[in-house]
Amino acid sequence: MNLNPLGSSLTFAHMRVGMGLCVVTGDHQVVLLKLLRKTAATHALTWSATAWARG
């Protein structure tokens, strides 16, 4: 898994099933987005999201 920040847009062509992206929200939650399915014919993407909050 790449732990570097995105330097530019992530295009559909570069997305791979199984890839993960982490996002830190404005209220400091960490969200892991994992690509589950990619359908080229419709450009549809199916993601799972897991979020953690400071508690």
Backbone bond lengths (Angstrom), bond angles and torsions (degrees), N, CA, C in turn:
res aa  C-N    CA-C-N  psi(-1)  N-CA   C-N-CA  omega(-1)  CA-C   N-CA-C  phi
1 M - - - 1.452 - - 1.522 108.52 -
2 N 1.314 116.09 134.98 1.460 122.33 -179.92 1.530 109.63 -82.08
3 L 1.305 117.59 126.10 1.458 121.42 -178.39 1.520 112.81 -102.81
4 N 1.316 117.55 14.19 1.452 121.66 -179.37 1.518 111.04 -92.00
5 P 1.322 117.98 146.74 1.468 120.12 176.39 1.527 110.40 -65.12
6 L 1.315 115.49 150.25 1.460 120.25 175.97 1.515 109.04 -68.48
7 G 1.312 116.62 131.82 1.452 120.79 179.33 1.515 112.40 -93.16
8 S 1.330 115.64 -13.97 1.458 120.47 -178.97 1.524 108.47 -156.61
9 S 1.314 115.93 -173.05 1.462 120.82 -179.75 1.522 110.64 -64.79
10 L 1.313 115.56 148.55 1.454 122.28 175.00 1.525 107.17 -100.46
11 T 1.322 117.12 113.30 1.457 120.64 -176.64 1.526 111.22 -86.98
12 F 1.322 115.73 159.07 1.459 122.15 178.58 1.529 110.36 -55.28
13 A 1.314 117.36 -41.54 1.468 121.77 -177.47 1.528 112.49 -61.58
14 H 1.322 117.36 -29.52 1.465 121.04 -177.57 1.529 113.36 -90.27
15 M 1.311 117.76 -7.75 1.460 120.73 -179.72 1.522 110.05 -79.30
16 R 1.313 116.13 136.91 1.460 122.87 -179.45 1.519 109.80 -126.93
17 V 1.325 116.33 137.88 1.466 120.78 175.44 1.527 108.06 -56.93
18 G 1.318 115.30 134.73 1.459 121.96 -179.21 1.520 113.32 96.56
19 M 1.330 117.28 -14.86 1.461 119.25 179.67 1.527 109.91 -68.42
20 G 1.293 116.07 152.10 1.448 121.38 178.29 1.511 110.94 -125.95
21 L 1.323 114.85 147.09 1.463 122.04 175.44 1.521 107.72 -129.69
22 C 1.302 116.71 135.23 1.460 121.00 174.93 1.517 109.01 -105.69
23 V 1.314 114.45 139.44 1.463 122.01 179.41 1.522 107.46 -128.47
24 V 1.314 116.68 137.05 1.467 121.25 172.14 1.515 106.58 -108.25
25 T 1.326 115.99 122.01 1.459 121.29 -176.15 1.521 111.21 -81.30
26 G 1.306 115.53 170.98 1.457 121.36 179.23 1.515 113.66 -61.27
27 D 1.338 116.75 -26.94 1.474 119.45 178.15 1.533 111.32 -101.02
28 H 1.330 116.37 24.52 1.463 125.22 170.43 1.526 115.06 70.16
29 Q 1.309 117.83 20.72 1.461 119.65 170.72 1.521 107.90 -79.56
30 V 1.313 115.81 147.61 1.463 121.26 174.42 1.520 106.97 -105.78
31 V 1.326 115.80 129.70 1.463 121.18 -178.68 1.526 108.27 -123.11
32 L 1.337 115.89 127.41 1.459 122.01 173.97 1.525 107.74 -101.48
33 L 1.336 116.20 120.41 1.457 122.62 175.04 1.521 107.13 -104.91
34 K 1.338 116.96 125.79 1.454 121.18 179.36 1.522 108.67 -120.39
35 L 1.334 116.60 128.06 1.458 121.44 -178.75 1.525 109.39 -78.68
36 L 1.336 115.29 117.56 1.458 121.21 -177.74 1.521 113.08 -95.09
37 R 1.345 116.04 -35.76 1.465 119.81 -175.81 1.520 109.69 -150.77
38 K 1.320 115.27 143.87 1.464 122.46 179.02 1.525 106.97 -134.57
39 T 1.331 116.97 124.34 1.460 121.69 -178.96 1.520 108.41 -116.09
40 A 1.315 116.04 107.21 1.465 121.30 -174.96 1.528 112.35 -64.58
41 A 1.333 117.62 -36.90 1.468 120.57 -175.54 1.525 112.31 -61.24
42 T 1.323 116.99 -33.36 1.468 120.59 -176.98 1.531 112.74 -116.34
43 H 1.327 116.74 -1.98 1.468 122.89 -174.47 1.529 111.40 58.36
44 A 1.328 116.02 31.81 1.465 120.86 178.64 1.528 109.79 -85.47
45 L 1.331 115.65 142.21 1.454 122.58 176.51 1.524 108.80 -126.36
46 T 1.322 116.30 137.91 1.457 121.46 174.71 1.519 107.88 -117.75
47 W 1.326 115.94 124.24 1.457 122.86 -176.34 1.523 110.60 -118.30
48 S 1.312 116.56 154.06 1.464 121.43 163.29 1.521 106.09 -109.42
49 A 1.313 115.85 150.14 1.463 120.72 -179.99 1.525 109.17 -131.31
50 T 1.317 115.80 130.97 1.456 122.33 174.89 1.515 107.04 -125.57
51 A 1.333 116.10 130.01 1.469 119.93 -176.38 1.523 110.34 -122.79
52 W 1.320 114.48 145.35 1.457 122.05 175.47 1.527 107.65 -125.61
53 A 1.317 114.98 143.67 1.459 120.38 176.61 1.526 108.25 -127.25
54 R 1.320 114.57 149.64 1.460 118.00 174.11 1.517 108.63 -64.67
55 G 1.320 115.96 137.39 1.449 117.12 -177.28 1.430 115.92 -138.88
